[in-house]
Amino acid sequence: MANVSISTLMCAIQALNGKFKELEQLLTSETLRDHADIQDLIFSYEKALNELKKAYLEELPGVDNYPSYEELIK
């Protein structure tokens, strides 16, 4: 992975997780027309979150004052 700071990883995780939750809620919408497209987006966001999680957890032991991954995705 490219050299990305832990603070950048933290921001990216929080942003992607927010969008991920938004898309999951959209799946329950009665007016949703493109269910398959939303499912594909959710899968893509989930994959990206997993990659970011791995990078974050690798960097976390070397720094102080950063929340656990679980706290980031609450």
N, C-alpha and C positions, 0 to 999 in steps of 0.2 A: 504494500500500500504506500501511496505517496506520503511524504512527511507532513502530517497534519497535526496541529496542536490539540491537546486534550480539550481545551475550551471550545475549539471549533467542532470537535467531535460531539461535545456535549450539546451545543446549539443545534447541530444537525439532527441528532437523535431526538431532541425535544420537538423540533419542527416536524420531522417525519412522523413521529409518534402521534402528534396532534392531527395531522392529515389522515393517518391510518385510522384513528378513531372516528374521524368525521366520515370517511368512506364506509366504515362498518355500519355507522348509523344510517347512512344513505341507503344501504341495502334493504332496510326495513320500510323505506318510504313507499307509500302507495302509488305515487306518481312516477316511480322509477321505470324507465323504458329500456335502458341498456344494462341489464343485470350482469351479463357476461363481461362487458367492458369494465364495469366496476370491480368485478371479481379479479380480472386481470391486473387492474391497478393495485388492488389490495395485495395480490401476490408479489408484485414488483416492489411495493413499499416494504412488505415483510422481509423480502430478500435483502433489500438495502439496509433495513434495520439490523438484521442479523450480521451483516458485514461490519456495520458501524459498531455494533455491540462488541464484536470480537476485538476490533481495534481499540475501543475504549477500555475494555478489560485488560488489554495488554499494557496500556499506558497508566492505568489507575494506580498500581502499586508504587510507582515512582514519584507520585505527587501527593501533596497534602490538600485538604480542604475541598475535595471534589466529592459529590454525592455518589452513592452506589448506583449501578445501572438501574436497579429496581426503583430507586427513588426518582430517577429521571423520567421513567415511563408511567408514573402514577397518574 
